[in-house]
Amino acid sequence: MAKCTLCNARKGKRKCRVTGTLICSLCCGENRNREECGGCSFSSGSATERKYQKVPRYSTQEMADSPELEAISNVIETALCEIWVADSEHVDDSAVAGVIESALDHYHFGADEPDPQGGVIAAGHQVLTSAIREELDQVPAEKLVKVLAAVYRSIRRRTNGGCSYLHFISNFTGVYPGKTDRPLPKFQSVQGARKKV
């Protein structure tokens, strides 16, 4: 990865709309100003203002009519079930919605990956992105984002609190508490790290 064009010391991970180059998160924060950086996903407060429901997505009918899209969503939903099984005490529908939000932050909004020590959502993000890298590396980013957004909408539509969405998809993935065919990820959860659906 290229070095930050401002400090030339750290890795440049953020595409700066002002310089048109990759800069590090520290330089991004130190050199940010409201006028030039307004609307950038990295500008102050923008992460909380992201409209996940407005991210382009495939419709329910498009998903149902395409075996390819269903296969992509199966990889994503299997990973969500594995996150649930690995820590069913702390993971519920709102937690996996937070995991999908963090994936959209990364794949759609261009944000850095969360700190792996940052709780259940960050740990879940690592599990999901690992599954994406291993099984969906040939899927174009635009298609992946639209499937992630469709899964996010499904979570919001099917949840009634608790784990109702997770119970529903476990019927299709075959991964639920007490049964799984793959080794499960190990991570330490932190209560209160979940985002609300």
C-alpha positions, 0 to 999 in steps of 0.5 A, spaced: 500 500 500 502 507 498 504 511 503 500 517 505 502 523 501 501 528 506 506 525 512 509 520 507 510 516 514 504 512 515 500 507 510 495 512 505 488 508 506 483 514 505 482 517 498 482 524 499 477 528 495 481 535 496 488 532 494 486 526 490 491 522 493 491 516 499 492 519 506 492 516 512 487 517 518 491 521 522 492 526 517 485 526 514 483 528 521 488 533 522 487 537 515 480 536 515 476 542 514 468 543 513 468 547 507 473 542 503 471 536 506 463 537 507 460 531 505 466 526 505 464 519 509 470 521 513 468 528 515 466 529 522 459 526 524 458 523 517 458 516 519 452 517 524 449 520 518 449 514 513 443 512 510 444 505 510 437 504 507 438 508 501 444 504 499 443 501 492 440 494 493 437 488 489 429 487 490 426 481 493 424 479 486 431 480 483 434 476 489 429 470 488 430 470 480 437 469 480 441 463 483 448 467 483 445 473 487 442 467 492 449 464 492 452 470 494 447 472 500 448 465 502 455 466 503 453 472 507 448 469 511 452 463 513 457 468 516 452 472 520 449 465 523 456 463 524 457 470 528 451 468 532 453 461 534 460 463 536 457 468 541 449 467 542 449 470 548 451 477 545 449 476 538 442 478 536 439 481 530 441 488 531 448 486 532 448 482 525 445 488 522 451 492 525 456 487 522 452 489 515 453 496 516 460 495 518 461 492 511 457 497 508 461 502 511 467 499 508 465 496 501 460 502 499 462 508 504 470 507 503 471 507 511 477 503 514 475 497 517 473 497 525 478 495 530 479 488 531 478 489 539 472 493 538 467 488 540 462 484 537 461 488 531 468 489 529 469 481 531 463 480 526 466 484 521 472 480 521 468 474 520 464 476 514 470 480 510 474 473 511 468 469 508 467 475 503 475 474 501 475 467 501 468 465 497 466 472 493 473 474 491 471 474 484 464 478 485 464 485 483 464 490 488 457 494 486 454 487 486 456 485 493 454 492 495 447 491 492 447 484 496 449 486 502 444 492 502 438 487 500 441 482 506 440 489 511 433 490 508 431 483 510 434 483 517 430 490 518 424 487 515 424 480 519 426 482 525 421 483 531 427 484 536 431 478 539 434 473 534 428 472 529 431 474 523 437 469 525 432 463 526 429 464 520 435 464 516 438 458 520 433 454 516 436 455 510 444 456 512 444 450 516 448 453 521 444 455 528 446 454 536 448 447 537 449 445 529 454 447 524 459 444 519 465 449 519 469 451 525 467 457 528 470 463 529 473 465 536 472 472 539 471 476 545 464 480 545 463 487 549 456 488 551 453 495 549 457 495 542 451 493 538 448 498 533 440 498 534 436 496 528 
